[in-house]
Amino acid sequence: MIKEFKIALLWGIIILFLVSLPGDYIPAVHSPWNFITLDKLIHAGLFYVWVFFLIQGFRLQYRYPFFRSYSIISGIIVGIVFGGLTETWQSIINVGRYADIYDFVANSAGAILAGLTNLLLKNKVQ
């Protein structure tokens, strides 16, 4: 079952590494908008890619029929939970990073967009 999730596992490790970097390693980029900043787009993009591959892994595995049948919603839920856990992790490790509700929203938005993309692709293929 691990082989179906190889890319998602690797991408999840990359996300954990990036959110564990000290805050001063991340360049500050200011935006005229309060919410839509480069940082939030990066968060959404990282989780979009991760959840996209996670959903594919759920679809390709046969061991757990529930997750195969409900791959999209399962991927979105796992993505949102993992997004919350990464924000909690940032507040715990204390390396100049902190939990940010807007980062969590961006993580969740990326997860939901990945689910919608998979839904559109699934309907287009069928």
N, CA, C and O atoms as a MOPAC input file, in Angstrom:
PM7 MOZYME 1SCF
protein

 N      0.81300 1    -1.19300 1     0.00000 1
 C      0.00000 1     0.00000 1     0.00000 1
 C      0.86100 1     1.26400 1     0.00000 1
 O      0.41600 1     2.30600 1    -0.48100 1
 N      2.05100 1     1.19400 1     0.51500 1
 C      2.91700 1     2.37800 1     0.56100 1
 C      3.22200 1     2.89700 1    -0.84400 1
 O      3.32400 1     4.10800 1    -1.04000 1
 N      3.36600 1     2.01400 1    -1.81200 1
 C      3.75600 1     2.45100 1    -3.15200 1
 C      2.74100 1     3.40400 1    -3.77400 1
 O      3.11200 1     4.27000 1    -4.56600 1
 N      1.47200 1     3.25500 1    -3.42800 1
 C      0.44700 1     4.14900 1    -3.97000 1
 C      0.57700 1     5.56500 1    -3.40200 1
 O      0.09700 1     6.53100 1    -3.99400 1
 N      1.22300 1     5.66700 1    -2.26400 1
 C      1.34100 1     6.96000 1    -1.58200 1
 C      2.76300 1     7.51000 1    -1.59700 1
 O      3.06400 1     8.45100 1    -0.86300 1
 N      3.64100 1     6.94000 1    -2.41800 1
 C      5.05000 1     7.36900 1    -2.41700 1
 C      5.20600 1     8.86900 1    -2.63900 1
 O      5.90200 1     9.54600 1    -1.88100 1
 N      4.57100 1     9.37400 1    -3.65700 1
 C      4.72400 1    10.80400 1    -3.98000 1
 C      4.09500 1    11.65700 1    -2.88100 1
 O      4.66600 1    12.67000 1    -2.47700 1
 N      2.92300 1    11.25100 1    -2.39600 1
 C      2.26300 1    12.01500 1    -1.32500 1
 C      3.10600 1    12.00500 1    -0.05300 1
 O      3.21600 1    13.02800 1     0.62300 1
 N      3.69800 1    10.86700 1     0.27700 1
 C      4.55400 1    10.79800 1     1.47000 1
 C      5.76600 1    11.70700 1     1.32800 1
 O      6.11700 1    12.43300 1     2.25800 1
 N      6.40400 1    11.66800 1     0.16600 1
 C      7.56600 1    12.52500 1    -0.07500 1
 C      7.17000 1    13.99800 1     0.01900 1
 O      7.87600 1    14.79900 1     0.63100 1
 N      6.05000 1    14.34500 1    -0.58200 1
 C      5.59900 1    15.73700 1    -0.55400 1
 C      5.23300 1    16.16200 1     0.86800 1
 O      5.49400 1    17.30200 1     1.25400 1
 N      4.63400 1    15.26400 1     1.64900 1
 C      4.31700 1    15.56200 1     3.04900 1
 C      5.57100 1    15.82700 1     3.86600 1
 O      5.58400 1    16.70800 1     4.72600 1
 N      6.62800 1    15.06300 1     3.59700 1
 C      7.91200 1    15.27500 1     4.28800 1
 C      8.48800 1    16.63700 1     3.90500 1
 O      9.02600 1    17.34900 1     4.75300 1
 N      8.37300 1    16.99400 1     2.63100 1
 C      8.85000 1    18.30700 1     2.17600 1
 C      8.07700 1    19.41300 1     2.89600 1
 O      8.67200 1    20.39800 1     3.33300 1
 N      6.77000 1    19.26100 1     3.02100 1
 C      5.96100 1    20.26200 1     3.73100 1
 C      6.42600 1    20.38900 1     5.17700 1
 O      6.62600 1    21.49700 1     5.67400 1
 N      6.59900 1    19.24700 1     5.85500 1
 C      7.06200 1    19.29100 1     7.25200 1
 C      8.42200 1    19.96700 1     7.37400 1
 O      8.65500 1    20.73200 1     8.31000 1
 N      9.31400 1    19.69100 1     6.43700 1
 C     10.62800 1    20.33500 1     6.45500 1
 C     10.47500 1    21.84800 1     6.28900 1
 O     11.07300 1    22.61800 1     7.04100 1
 N      9.68800 1    22.27100 1     5.32200 1
 C      9.55400 1    23.69900 1     5.04500 1
 C      8.88900 1    24.45600 1     6.20200 1
 O      9.30400 1    25.56600 1     6.53600 1
 N      7.86500 1    23.86000 1     6.81100 1
 C      7.20600 1    24.56500 1     7.92100 1
 C      8.05000 1    24.53100 1     9.18600 1
 O      7.75100 1    25.24500 1    10.14400 1
 N      9.09900 1    23.71400 1     9.20600 1
 C      9.98300 1    23.64400 1    10.36900 1
 C     11.17600 1    24.58300 1    10.26300 1
 O     11.93100 1    24.73900 1    11.22300 1
 N     11.34900 1    25.21100 1     9.09900 1
 C     12.45600 1    26.15000 1     8.93600 1
 C     12.25700 1    27.36100 1     9.84600 1
 O     11.12800 1    27.81000 1    10.04200 1
 N     13.32800 1    27.88200 1    10.39100 1
 C     13.20300 1    29.10500 1    11.20000 1
 C     12.59400 1    30.23900 1    10.38700 1
 O     12.82700 1    30.35300 1     9.18400 1
 N     11.82100 1    31.06300 1    11.05200 1
 C     11.10700 1    32.13900 1    10.38600 1
 C     11.99100 1    33.12200 1     9.64800 1
 O     11.55600 1    33.71400 1     8.66000 1
 N     13.22200 1    33.31300 1    10.10100 1
 C     14.08800 1    34.28100 1     9.42800 1
 C     14.66200 1    33.73400 1     8.11900 1
 O     15.32600 1    34.47400 1     7.39400 1
 N     14.42400 1    32.46100 1     7.79800 1
 C     14.83800 1    31.90200 1     6.51500 1
 C     13.84100 1    32.24400 1     5.41400 1
 O     14.14300 1    32.12100 1     4.22700 1
 N     12.66900 1    32.66800 1     5.81500 1
 C     11.60000 1    32.95200 1     4.86300 1
 C     11.61500 1    34.44600 1     4.56600 1
 O     11.46100 1    35.25700 1     5.48000 1
 N     11.80100 1    34.82400 1     3.29600 1
 C     11.80700 1    36.25600 1     2.97100 1
 C     10.40900 1    36.85800 1     3.12900 1
 O      9.40100 1    36.24400 1     2.77700 1
 N     10.38100 1    38.06600 1     3.66400 1
 C      9.10400 1    38.76400 1     3.83000 1
 C      8.72400 1    39.41500 1     2.50300 1
 O      9.51000 1    40.16400 1     1.92400 1
 N      7.54200 1    39.13100 1     2.03600 1
 C      7.02400 1    39.72800 1     0.80900 1
 C      5.71000 1    40.39100 1     1.16500 1
 O      4.78000 1    39.73500 1     1.63300 1
 N      5.63500 1    41.67900 1     0.94500 1
 C      4.44200 1    42.41700 1     1.31900 1
 C      3.50400 1    42.54100 1     0.13300 1
 O      3.93300 1    42.58200 1    -1.02000 1
 N      2.24000 1    42.59800 1     0.43200 1
 C      1.20900 1    42.64700 1    -0.59000 1
 C      0.23400 1    43.75700 1    -0.24000 1
 O      0.05500 1    44.07200 1     0.93600 1
 N     -0.40000 1    44.35600 1    -1.24100 1
 C     -1.40500 1    45.37200 1    -0.92600 1
 C     -2.65100 1    44.76400 1    -0.27400 1
 O     -3.44500 1    45.48000 1     0.33800 1
 N     -2.82200 1    43.44200 1    -0.40400 1
 C     -3.94500 1    42.76300 1     0.23900 1
 C     -3.47100 1    42.19100 1     1.55900 1
 O     -2.30300 1    41.83300 1     1.70500 1
 N     -4.36500 1    42.10800 1     2.50700 1
 C     -3.99700 1    41.56400 1     3.81200 1
 C     -3.89200 1    40.05000 1     3.79500 1
 O     -3.02600 1    39.48900 1     4.46700 1
 N     -4.74800 1    39.37500 1     3.04600 1
 C     -4.78200 1    37.92200 1     3.10900 1
 C     -4.01600 1    37.26000 1     1.96400 1
 O     -3.27000 1    36.30900 1     2.19500 1
 N     -4.18700 1    37.74000 1     0.75100 1
 C     -3.57000 1    37.07400 1    -0.39500 1
 C     -2.14100 1    37.58400 1    -0.55500 1
 O     -1.88700 1    38.60200 1    -1.19900 1
 N     -1.22300 1    36.84500 1     0.04800 1
 C      0.19200 1    37.17000 1    -0.04500 1
 C      0.91500 1    35.98200 1    -0.66300 1
 O      0.34100 1    34.90500 1    -0.81500 1
 N      2.16000 1    36.18400 1    -1.01200 1
 C      2.94800 1    35.09600 1    -1.58400 1
 C      3.02500 1    33.92600 1    -0.61100 1
 O      2.95700 1    32.77000 1    -1.02700 1
 N      3.16400 1    34.21400 1     0.66600 1
 C      3.22300 1    33.16200 1     1.68300 1
 C      1.96100 1    32.30200 1     1.66500 1
 O      2.04300 1    31.07500 1     1.73000 1
 N      0.79300 1    32.94300 1     1.57600 1
 C     -0.46900 1    32.19100 1     1.57400 1
 C     -0.62200 1    31.39500 1     0.28900 1
 O     -1.13300 1    30.27500 1     0.31600 1
 N     -0.19000 1    31.94900 1    -0.83100 1
 C     -0.24600 1    31.21400 1    -2.09800 1
 C      0.68000 1    30.00300 1    -2.06400 1
 O      0.35100 1    28.95500 1    -2.62100 1
 N      1.83400 1    30.13800 1    -1.41600 1
 C      2.75300 1    29.00300 1    -1.26900 1
 C      2.11300 1    27.92600 1    -0.39600 1
 O      2.17700 1    26.74100 1    -0.72300 1
 N      1.49700 1    28.33600 1     0.71500 1
 C      0.80500 1    27.36800 1     1.58100 1
 C     -0.26900 1    26.61600 1     0.78600 1
 O     -0.33400 1    25.38700 1     0.82100 1
 N     -1.10400 1    27.37000 1     0.07400 1
 C     -2.18000 1    26.75000 1    -0.69900 1
 C     -1.60500 1    25.82600 1    -1.77400 1
 O     -2.12700 1    24.73400 1    -2.00000 1
 N     -0.53600 1    26.26100 1    -2.43100 1
 C      0.07800 1    25.44500 1    -3.48300 1
 C      0.67700 1    24.15800 1    -2.95300 1
 O      0.51800 1    23.09800 1    -3.56000 1
 N      1.37000 1    24.24400 1    -1.81500 1
 C      1.96100 1    23.03900 1    -1.22000 1
 C      0.87900 1    22.01900 1    -0.87000 1
 O      1.03100 1    20.82900 1    -1.14300 1
 N     -0.20300 1    22.48600 1    -0.27100 1
 C     -1.26800 1    21.56700 1     0.12800 1
 C     -2.09800 1    21.10600 1    -1.06100 1
 O     -2.63500 1    19.99900 1    -1.04900 1
 N     -2.20600 1    21.94000 1    -2.08500 1
 C     -2.89100 1    21.51800 1    -3.30700 1
 C     -2.17500 1    20.30600 1    -3.90500 1
 O     -2.80500 1    19.29000 1    -4.19700 1
 N     -0.87900 1    20.41700 1    -4.08300 1
 C     -0.10100 1    19.32600 1    -4.67300 1
 C     -0.17200 1    18.08300 1    -3.78900 1
 O     -0.39200 1    16.97800 1    -4.28500 1
 N      0.01300 1    18.26000 1    -2.48800 1
 C      0.02300 1    17.11800 1    -1.57200 1
 C     -1.30900 1    16.37900 1    -1.58900 1
 O     -1.34000 1    15.15500 1    -1.71400 1
 N     -2.40600 1    17.11600 1    -1.46500 1
 C     -3.72200 1    16.47000 1    -1.42500 1
 C     -4.06600 1    15.86200 1    -2.78600 1
 O     -4.71200 1    14.81600 1    -2.84300 1
 N     -3.65000 1    16.49300 1    -3.87000 1
 C     -3.87400 1    15.91500 1    -5.19700 1
 C     -3.25700 1    14.51400 1    -5.27100 1
 O     -3.91400 1    13.56600 1    -5.70100 1
 N     -2.00400 1    14.38900 1    -4.85400 1
 C     -1.34200 1    13.07800 1    -4.87600 1
 C     -1.91100 1    12.13100 1    -3.81700 1
 O     -1.95500 1    10.91900 1    -4.03300 1
 N     -2.33700 1    12.65800 1    -2.70500 1
 C     -2.95000 1    11.83200 1    -1.66400 1
 C     -4.24200 1    11.19500 1    -2.18500 1
 O     -4.48700 1    10.00900 1    -1.96300 1
 N     -5.05200 1    11.97500 1    -2.86900 1
 C     -6.29600 1    11.45500 1    -3.44000 1
 C     -5.98200 1    10.36300 1    -4.46400 1
 O     -6.66200 1     9.33800 1    -4.51300 1
 N     -4.94600 1    10.58700 1    -5.28200 1
 C     -4.56100 1     9.55400 1    -6.24800 1
 C     -4.15300 1     8.27100 1    -5.53200 1
 O     -4.47900 1     7.17100 1    -5.97800 1
 N     -3.43900 1     8.41900 1    -4.42200 1
 C     -3.04000 1     7.25100 1    -3.63600 1
 C     -4.24400 1     6.50400 1    -3.08500 1
 O     -4.28700 1     5.27400 1    -3.11200 1
 N     -5.22700 1     7.25700 1    -2.58000 1
 C     -6.45300 1     6.61800 1    -2.08200 1
 C     -7.16100 1     5.86400 1    -3.20600 1
 O     -7.68900 1     4.77300 1    -2.99100 1
 N     -7.17100 1     6.44500 1    -4.39600 1
 C     -7.84200 1     5.80400 1    -5.53400 1
 C     -7.13200 1     4.54300 1    -5.99900 1
 O     -7.77700 1     3.58700 1    -6.42800 1
 N     -5.81200 1     4.53700 1    -5.91800 1
 C     -5.03600 1     3.41500 1    -6.45300 1
 C     -4.93600 1     2.23200 1    -5.50000 1
 O     -4.65600 1     1.11400 1    -5.93200 1
 N     -5.16200 1     2.46000 1    -4.21300 1
 C     -5.03300 1     1.36600 1    -3.25000 1
 C     -6.33600 1     0.56700 1    -3.20800 1
 O     -7.41700 1     1.09700 1    -3.46400 1
 N     -6.20800 1    -0.70900 1    -2.88200 1
 C     -7.37500 1    -1.58300 1    -2.81600 1
 C     -7.61200 1    -2.15100 1    -1.41600 1
 O     -8.61600 1    -2.82300 1    -1.18100 1
 N     -6.71400 1    -1.89100 1    -0.51100 1
 C     -6.80400 1    -2.49400 1     0.81900 1
 C     -7.97900 1    -1.94700 1     1.63100 1
 O     -8.61100 1    -2.68800 1     2.38500 1
 N     -8.26600 1    -0.67300 1     1.48200 1
 C     -9.33900 1    -0.03500 1     2.23700 1
 C    -10.38200 1     0.51300 1     1.25600 1
 O    -10.23700 1     1.63100 1     0.76200 1
 N    -11.43000 1    -0.27000 1     0.97100 1
 C    -12.42200 1     0.13700 1    -0.02900 1
 C    -13.10700 1     1.47100 1     0.29300 1
 O    -13.45400 1     2.22700 1    -0.61400 1
 N    -13.30000 1     1.75500 1     1.58700 1
 C    -13.94300 1     3.02000 1     1.95600 1
 C    -13.14700 1     4.20300 1     1.40600 1
 O    -13.71500 1     5.10400 1     0.78800 1
 N    -11.82300 1     4.20000 1     1.63400 1
 C    -10.98600 1     5.31800 1     1.18300 1
 C    -10.89500 1     5.36100 1    -0.33700 1
 O    -10.73300 1     6.43300 1    -0.92000 1
 N    -10.99600 1     4.22200 1    -0.97200 1
 C    -11.02000 1     4.18400 1    -2.44300 1
 C    -12.31200 1     4.80500 1    -2.95500 1
 O    -12.29400 1     5.59800 1    -3.89500 1
 N    -13.43400 1     4.44400 1    -2.33600 1
 C    -14.74000 1     4.96100 1    -2.76500 1
 C    -14.89600 1     6.44800 1    -2.47000 1
 O    -15.50200 1     7.18100 1    -3.25100 1
 N    -14.35600 1     6.88100 1    -1.35800 1
 C    -14.47900 1     8.27600 1    -0.94200 1
 C    -13.11400 1     8.95800 1    -0.94000 1
 O    -12.75400 1     9.64800 1     0.01400 1
 N    -12.36900 1     8.75800 1    -2.00600 1
 C    -10.98900 1     9.25600 1    -2.07000 1
 C    -10.90900 1    10.77700 1    -1.99500 1
 O    -10.00300 1    11.31800 1    -1.36200 1
 N    -11.83600 1    11.46000 1    -2.62800 1
 C    -11.76200 1    12.92400 1    -2.67100 1
 C    -12.04400 1    13.52500 1    -1.29800 1
 O    -11.26600 1    14.34000 1    -0.80200 1
 N    -13.14300 1    13.12800 1    -0.69200 1
 C    -13.47300 1    13.69400 1     0.62800 1
 C    -12.44500 1    13.24900 1     1.66400 1
 O    -12.10400 1    14.01600 1     2.56500 1
 N    -11.94500 1    12.01300 1     1.54400 1
 C    -10.91400 1    11.54000 1     2.47700 1
 C     -9.65200 1    12.37600 1     2.34300 1
 O     -9.05200 1    12.76600 1     3.34500 1
 N     -9.24500 1    12.65500 1     1.10500 1
 C     -8.05300 1    13.47400 1     0.87300 1
 C     -8.20900 1    14.88200 1     1.42000 1
 O     -7.28800 1    15.42700 1     2.02600 1
 N     -9.37600 1    15.46500 1     1.20400 1
 C     -9.62500 1    16.82300 1     1.70300 1
 C     -9.57500 1    16.84500 1     3.22800 1
 O     -8.93400 1    17.71700 1     3.81400 1
 N    -10.24100 1    15.89900 1     3.87100 1
 C    -10.25600 1    15.86500 1     5.33600 1
 C     -8.85000 1    15.66000 1     5.89300 1
 O     -8.44300 1    16.35700 1     6.82300 1
 N     -8.10500 1    14.70500 1     5.32700 1
 C     -6.73200 1    14.46600 1     5.78900 1
 C     -5.88700 1    15.71700 1     5.56300 1
 O     -5.06700 1    16.07100 1     6.41100 1
 N     -6.07900 1    16.38500 1     4.43200 1
 C     -5.33400 1    17.60400 1     4.13700 1
 C     -5.62000 1    18.72400 1     5.11800 1
 O     -4.70200 1    19.41600 1     5.55700 1
 N     -6.88700 1    18.90800 1     5.46700 1
 C     -7.25500 1    19.95800 1     6.41500 1
 C     -6.69900 1    19.64000 1     7.80700 1
 O     -6.17900 1    20.52100 1     8.49100 1
 N     -6.81300 1    18.37900 1     8.21500 1
 C     -6.27700 1    17.98800 1     9.52900 1
 C     -4.76400 1    18.17700 1     9.55800 1
 O     -4.22200 1    18.71600 1    10.52400 1
 N     -4.07800 1    17.73500 1     8.49800 1
 C     -2.62300 1    17.88500 1     8.43400 1
 C     -2.23500 1    19.36700 1     8.41800 1
 O     -1.22800 1    19.75100 1     9.01300 1
 N     -3.02900 1    20.19600 1     7.74200 1
 C     -2.78000 1    21.63800 1     7.73700 1
 C     -2.87000 1    22.22500 1     9.13100 1
 O     -2.05700 1    23.06900 1     9.50900 1
 N     -3.85900 1    21.77900 1     9.90000 1
 C     -3.97800 1    22.23200 1    11.29200 1
 C     -2.82800 1    21.74600 1    12.15200 1
 O     -2.31900 1    22.47200 1    13.00500 1
 N     -2.42500 1    20.50300 1    11.91500 1
 C     -1.30200 1    19.95100 1    12.68700 1
 C      0.00800 1    20.66900 1    12.36400 1
 O      0.83200 1    20.87000 1    13.25500 1
 N      0.20900 1    21.05400 1    11.11300 1
 C      1.45300 1    21.77000 1    10.78800 1
 C      1.48500 1    23.14100 1    11.45300 1
 O      2.54300 1    23.60300 1    11.88100 1
 N      0.33500 1    23.78400 1    11.53800 1
 C      0.29300 1    25.08000 1    12.22100 1
 C      0.54500 1    24.91000 1    13.71500 1
 O      1.24600 1    25.71700 1    14.32500 1
 N     -0.01700 1    23.87200 1    14.29500 1
 C      0.24600 1    23.58100 1    15.70700 1
 C      1.72500 1    23.27500 1    15.91000 1
 O      2.33100 1    23.74300 1    16.87500 1
 N      2.30600 1    22.49300 1    15.00800 1
 C      3.73000 1    22.15500 1    15.05600 1
 C      4.58300 1    23.42200 1    15.04900 1
 O      5.55300 1    23.52400 1    15.80000 1
 N      4.22300 1    24.38300 1    14.20400 1
 C      4.99300 1    25.62500 1    14.14000 1
 C      4.96100 1    26.37800 1    15.46700 1
 O      5.94400 1    27.01800 1    15.83900 1
 N      3.85900 1    26.30900 1    16.17100 1
 C      3.79900 1    27.01200 1    17.45400 1
 C      4.56900 1    26.27000 1    18.54100 1
 O      4.98100 1    26.87600 1    19.53000 1
 N      4.76600 1    24.97000 1    18.36900 1
 C      5.46400 1    24.16400 1    19.37200 1
 C      6.98300 1    24.24800 1    19.21800 1
 O      7.70100 1    24.33800 1    20.21400 1
 N      7.48100 1    24.21900 1    17.96700 1
 C      8.93300 1    24.09800 1    17.76000 1
 C      9.70500 1    25.36100 1    18.10300 1
 O     10.90500 1    25.29300 1    18.36800 1
 N      9.03900 1    26.51800 1    18.10500 1
 C      9.63800 1    27.75100 1    18.58600 1
 C     10.95500 1    28.11000 1    17.87400 1
 O     11.98700 1    28.30500 1    18.51600 1
 N     10.89600 1    28.19200 1    16.55700 1
 C     12.07600 1    28.62100 1    15.78800 1
 C     11.74100 1    29.88700 1    14.99000 1
 O     12.12500 1    30.02100 1    13.82800 1
 N     11.03800 1    30.78800 1    15.61600 1
 C     10.66100 1    32.02000 1    14.93400 1
 C      9.43000 1    31.84400 1    14.06800 1
 O      9.12000 1    32.71400 1    13.25400 1
 N      8.73200 1    30.75300 1    14.22500 1
 C      7.48900 1    30.50700 1    13.49100 1
 C      6.34600 1    30.49100 1    14.50100 1
 O      6.56700 1    30.29900 1    15.69700 1
 N      5.16500 1    30.68600 1    14.02900 1
 C      4.01300 1    30.67300 1    14.91500 1
 C      2.80100 1    30.15000 1    14.15400 1
 O      2.76600 1    30.18200 1    12.92400 1
 N      1.82200 1    29.67400 1    14.88800 1
 C      0.57500 1    29.21200 1    14.27900 1
 C     -0.18300 1    30.43100 1    13.76200 1
 O     -0.29700 1    31.44500 1    14.45000 1
 N     -0.68800 1    30.31700 1    12.56200 1
 C     -1.40000 1    31.42700 1    11.93900 1
 C     -2.69500 1    30.88800 1    11.33900 1
 O     -2.66900 1    29.97600 1    10.51200 1
 N     -3.81300 1    31.44800 1    11.75100 1
 C     -5.11100 1    30.99100 1    11.26100 1
 C     -5.21200 1    31.18500 1     9.75100 1
 O     -5.85600 1    30.38800 1     9.06900 1
 N     -4.58000 1    32.24000 1     9.21800 1
 C     -4.64800 1    32.47500 1     7.77500 1
 C     -3.82400 1    31.44200 1     7.01000 1
 O     -4.18100 1    31.07400 1     5.89100 1
 N     -2.73100 1    30.97500 1     7.59900 1
 C     -1.99100 1    29.87100 1     6.98100 1
 C     -2.85500 1    28.61400 1     6.95100 1
 O     -2.87400 1    27.89000 1     5.95500 1
 N     -3.57100 1    28.35800 1     8.04700 1
 C     -4.47000 1    27.20600 1     8.09700 1
 C     -5.55400 1    27.32100 1     7.03400 1
 O     -5.88200 1    26.33500 1     6.37400 1
 N     -6.11200 1    28.51700 1     6.86200 1
 C     -7.13700 1    28.73400 1     5.83400 1
 C     -6.54100 1    28.49200 1     4.45000 1
 O     -7.18300 1    27.87500 1     3.60000 1
 N     -5.32400 1    28.97100 1     4.21900 1
 C     -4.66900 1    28.75500 1     2.92400 1
 C     -4.38800 1    27.27000 1     2.69400 1
 O     -4.58600 1    26.76400 1     1.59000 1
 N     -3.92800 1    26.57200 1     3.73200 1
 C     -3.70500 1    25.12400 1     3.62800 1
 C     -5.00500 1    24.42100 1     3.25600 1
 O     -5.03100 1    23.56900 1     2.36900 1
 N     -6.07400 1    24.78500 1     3.94200 1
 C     -7.38100 1    24.17300 1     3.69700 1
 C     -7.89300 1    24.49600 1     2.29700 1
 O     -8.47200 1    23.64000 1     1.62800 1
 N     -7.67900 1    25.72800 1     1.86200 1
 C     -8.10900 1    26.11100 1     0.50900 1
 C     -7.37200 1    25.28700 1    -0.54500 1
 O     -7.97200 1    24.85500 1    -1.52900 1
 N     -6.08200 1    25.07100 1    -0.34300 1
 C     -5.32000 1    24.23400 1    -1.27700 1
 C     -5.84700 1    22.81300 1    -1.30000 1
 O     -5.94500 1    22.20200 1    -2.36400 1
 N     -6.18900 1    22.28200 1    -0.12900 1
 C     -6.73400 1    20.92000 1    -0.04100 1
 C     -8.07800 1    20.83000 1    -0.75200 1
 O     -8.33000 1    19.87200 1    -1.48200 1
 N     -8.93300 1    21.80900 1    -0.54700 1
 C    -10.25600 1    21.80300 1    -1.17500 1
 C    -10.13400 1    21.95700 1    -2.68700 1
 O    -10.83800 1    21.28300 1    -3.43900 1
 N     -9.24600 1    22.84000 1    -3.13300 1
 C     -9.04600 1    23.01100 1    -4.58200 1
 C     -8.52000 1    21.73200 1    -5.23700 1
 O     -8.90000 1    21.40500 1    -6.36100 1
 N     -7.64900 1    21.01600 1    -4.53500 1
 C     -7.15700 1    19.73900 1    -5.05500 1
 C     -8.30300 1    18.74300 1    -5.18500 1
 O     -8.37800 1    18.00100 1    -6.16400 1
 N     -9.19600 1    18.72900 1    -4.19500 1
 C    -10.36500 1    17.85700 1    -4.26400 1
 C    -11.26800 1    18.22300 1    -5.43000 1
 O    -11.75100 1    17.34200 1    -6.14200 1
 N    -11.50100 1    19.51500 1    -5.63200 1
 C    -12.33600 1    19.95500 1    -6.75100 1
 C    -11.69100 1    19.60800 1    -8.09200 1
 O    -12.37700 1    19.19200 1    -9.02700 1
 N    -10.38400 1    19.77800 1    -8.18200 1
 C     -9.67500 1    19.41700 1    -9.41600 1
 C     -9.83000 1    17.93200 1    -9.70300 1
 O    -10.10900 1    17.54100 1   -10.83700 1
 N     -9.64800 1    17.09700 1    -8.67400 1
 C     -9.82600 1    15.65500 1    -8.84600 1
 C    -11.25100 1    15.32400 1    -9.24700 1
 O    -11.46600 1    14.44100 1   -10.07700 1
 N    -12.22000 1    16.00700 1    -8.68100 1
 C    -13.61700 1    15.77400 1    -9.02900 1
 C    -13.86600 1    16.12200 1   -10.49700 1
 O    -14.52500 1    15.37100 1   -11.21600 1
 N    -13.34100 1    17.25500 1   -10.93100 1
 C    -13.50300 1    17.65000 1   -12.33800 1
 C    -12.82700 1    16.66200 1   -13.28300 1
 O    -13.38200 1    16.30200 1   -14.32100 1
 N    -11.61400 1    16.22400 1   -12.91200 1
 C    -10.90400 1    15.26600 1   -13.75700 1
 C    -11.62200 1    13.92200 1   -13.77400 1
 O    -11.69300 1    13.26300 1   -14.81200 1
 N    -12.15100 1    13.51900 1   -12.63000 1
 C    -12.86900 1    12.23300 1   -12.53600 1
 C    -14.11300 1    12.26800 1   -13.42100 1
 O    -14.39900 1    11.30700 1   -14.13600 1
 N    -14.84700 1    13.37300 1   -13.37100 1
 C    -16.06000 1    13.49500 1   -14.19500 1
 C    -15.72800 1    13.59400 1   -15.67800 1
 O    -16.49100 1    13.11200 1   -16.51500 1
 N    -14.61000 1    14.20600 1   -16.01000 1
 C    -14.21500 1    14.36300 1   -17.40800 1
 C    -13.78700 1    13.01700 1   -17.99700 1
 O    -14.03500 1    12.75000 1   -19.17300 1
 N    -13.14600 1    12.17100 1   -17.18900 1
 C    -12.68000 1    10.86700 1   -17.65100 1
 C    -13.84300 1     9.90900 1   -17.85000 1
 O    -13.83000 1     9.09300 1   -18.77100 1
 N    -14.85300 1    10.00800 1   -16.98200 1
 C    -15.98500 1     9.06800 1   -17.05300 1
 C    -16.92800 1     9.35600 1   -18.16300 1
 O    -17.91800 1     8.64300 1   -18.33200 1

